[in-house]
Amino acid sequence: MSRSRAAIILAAGQGTRMKSKTVKVLHKVGGRPMLDWAVALAADCGASEIVTVWGAHSPAVRDAAEALGTRTALQDPPKGTGHAVQAARAALTDLTGDAIVLYADTPLITAATVARVFEALEGGASVAVLGFEPEDPAAYGRLITNADGDLDRIVEYKDANEAERAVGLVNSGVLAAPADLLFDLLGEVTNDNANGEYYLTDVVGLARKRSLRAAVVVADADEVLGVNSRADLAEAEAAFQARMRAQMMADGVTLIAPETVFFAHDTKIERDVVIEPNVVFGPGVVIEEDVVIHAHSHVEGAHLKRGAHAGPFARLRPGAELGEGSKVGNFVEIKKSQLAEGAKVSHLTYIGDASIGANANIGAGTITCNYDGYDKHRTVIGENAFIGSNTCLVAPVTVGAGAFTATGTIVTEDVPADALALARTPQTHKPGWAARFHTAKQARKARKDSQT
């Protein structure tokens, strides 16, 4: 990369078709706000300066953008995409390099595609535009090329004639040019069009009038999908999931039923992992080799080390760490807890704010009682400990290495290593009670029946 780069992210749209209290660009794809996708893309393509353009109706966009480390610029009132890019000029300190215009509602463009746009500039084009060929061009702006295949002009659908509307190559909105040239051309843009707006797309025609070359880079339609409605959001999510599933399998992950597995934007899975049907990954998951995730499990913010097993019907919440060869079984929930190598929590159990030692066995129905209504407390279970079924561990408490807890025990004090903890009410019997109970109930029922 011989020249510096800047990115201008347009995020000032009203997003009224989303019908949401949440600003459109803060809706999520792959568990990540669309604005975050755009900022990450800008960083990945080498932009040293990033400016997010926001609207007066959405200070939440400004706040989110600044939290992500970008500069911000207000477009008020909104007067089109060209006007929005001009609003960013004051926030750019260096206009000597190249600038690219990205969109916060187009979350799936890859860094490789943006690299091709910049390569077009490096190859001699003064303006480079990202286009695509959708099945239905609908109301997209048309990219009109000349005999050499270079871009001659962009015509907005409302301003296009019948021949121009027949063109299948359309505009994604992404455009790059040397920053000083971009703003120089924008200074000549007028609002003499059907919408009375200042179109960014007009810079192409203005550049051609100066005999400057404009290039088109063509992307896959799924990659440049813009989100304007809930239906679009679902389509973008589906496209993202399809991309992730294909990449996971290409990297050596087995997906038994790929269409039923859902990933987050940052899911990391090593080879030879097996994922059964109906598994959902939230953000922050790292899975090492030879792990098996059984069906109907939900995993978020968790780290599973080599050879661990989880599920079916397991829920691993943020802070869950499964050691090598450990096992979490059906209807088990793990939160902010560490299982050491070989530890087993096989079924019907909640483990929260706990450390489980190597090869410890946690019986069915065990609960770590970690919350007292105000604060969370930790439970520590030593290696090779055996926790009997239906044990309640009232934190803070420690069970020593090799210790046992008897079935049904409520542990309120530390258990020494190699000891047996037994804390339950002695069993008593009342001879003949059941027979008397049945006789009384049957007599009462017979009286009621005789009265009806």
Residue, then its C-alpha position, 0 to 999 in steps of 0.5 A: m500500500s503506497r498511499s495512505r487511506a481514509a474511510i468515510i462510513l455513511a450511517a445517517g439514514q433514517g431507517t424507517r422501514m425497520k420500524s424499530k426503536t433501535v437505529k437501523v445500523l445498530h441492528k446485528v448480523g452474526g451477533r455484531p452491529m452492522l456499524d461495527w462490521a463497517v468500521a472493522l472493514a475500514a480498519d482491515c482495508g488499511a484506513s488510517e482515518i475513519v469518519t462515521v457520518w451520523g444524522a441528528h435523529s440518531p445520536a446513538v450512532r455517534d456514540a457507538a462510532e466514537a466508542l469504536g474509535t472513529r471520528t464522527a461528522l453530523q449530516d443535518p439536514p440530510k441532502g443525499t449521499g454526496h452531501a453526506v460525504q462532504a459533511a465528513r471533510a472537516a473530520l479528515t486531517d489528511l487529504t493526500g491519500d485515497a478515500i473510500v465511501l462505505y455504508a453502515d447498512t451493508p455489513l457483508i463486504t469483505a476486505a478482499t473486495v475492498a482491496r480490489v477497489f483500491e487496486a483499481l485506483e493503483g492501476g490508473a483509475s481516478v474513480a473506482v466503483l463497486g458494482f454487482e449484478p442482482e437477479d432483480p436490478a429493481a430500483y438500483g442505480r445503473l452502471i453505464t460502461n463504455a466500449d472499453g469496459d470503463l465506467d462512463r456514468i452512474v444513472e439513478y433509477k428515477d432518472a434513467n431512461e428505458a435503455e439504461r434501466a435494462v442494464g443489469l450492472v448496478n451500483s452498490g454505493v461503494l466508491a473510492a478516489p483520491a481524497d482531494l479529487l473526491f472532494d473537488l468533484l463533490g464541489e461541482v455536484t448539483n441537486d438537479n435531479a428527481n429527488g432534489e439531492y446531491y448524489l455521490t454518484d455524480v462524481v463519476g460523470l464529472a470525472r469523465k468530463r475531465s477525461l479521467r478514467a473510472a473503473v468498475v469492480v464487480a462483487d457477488a450480489d450477496e456480499v453487497l446486500g444492503v439492509n433497509s428492512r427486517a426482511d433484508l436483515a434476515e436475508a443478510e443473516a442468512a447470507f452471513q451464515a451460509r458464508m460461515r458454514a462453507q468456511m468452517m467445512a472448508d477448514g475441516v469442521t464437520l457440520i452434520a446438518p449445516e443449515t441448522v448451525f448458527f455462528a457468530h461473527d467471531t466464532k473460532i473453531e479448529r479442525d476435526v471438531v464435530i458439530e451436531p444439528n441445531v447448535v447456536f454459537g453466540p459471540g466469543v466462542v473458541i473451540e479447539e481440535d477434536v471437540v464434539i458439540h452435541a445437538h441442541s446446544h447453545v454456546e456463547g463466550a466459552h472456550l472448549k479445549r481439545g477433546a471436550h464434549a458438550g451436550p446435547f441440550a447444553r448451555l455454555r454461557p460467557g466465562a465457561e472454560l472446558g478443559e481437555g477431555s472434559k464433559v458437559g452433558n444434557f441439560v447442564e448450564i455452565k456460567k463463568s466456571q472452569l472445568a479442568e482436564g477430564a472433569k465431568v458434569s454429565h446431566l441436569t446441573y447448574i455450575g456457576d462461578a466455580s472451579i472444578g478440578a481435574n477428573a472431578n465428577i459432578g452428579a446429576g441435579t447438583i447446583t452451585c448456589n452462587y448468588d445471595g441476592y446481592d453478590k456472586h460467590r465462588t465454589v471450588i471443587g478439588e481434583n478427583a472429588f465426587i459430588g453426589s446427585n442433588t448436592c447443593l453447594v452454598a458458595p463461598v465453599t471449597v470441596g477438597a481434592g478426593a472428597f465426596t459429598a453424599t447424595g442430597t447434601i447441602v454443603t455450607e462449610d468447606v469439605p476437607a480433602d478425602a472426607l465425606a460430607l453428609a448433611r441431610t435430615p434423617q429418614t423417619h417412617k410412620p407405620g400404616w400412614a399410607a393405608r390410612f391415607h388411602t382409606a380416608k381419601q377413598a371414603r371422601k371420594a365415595r361420599k362426593d360421588s353419591q351426592t352427584 
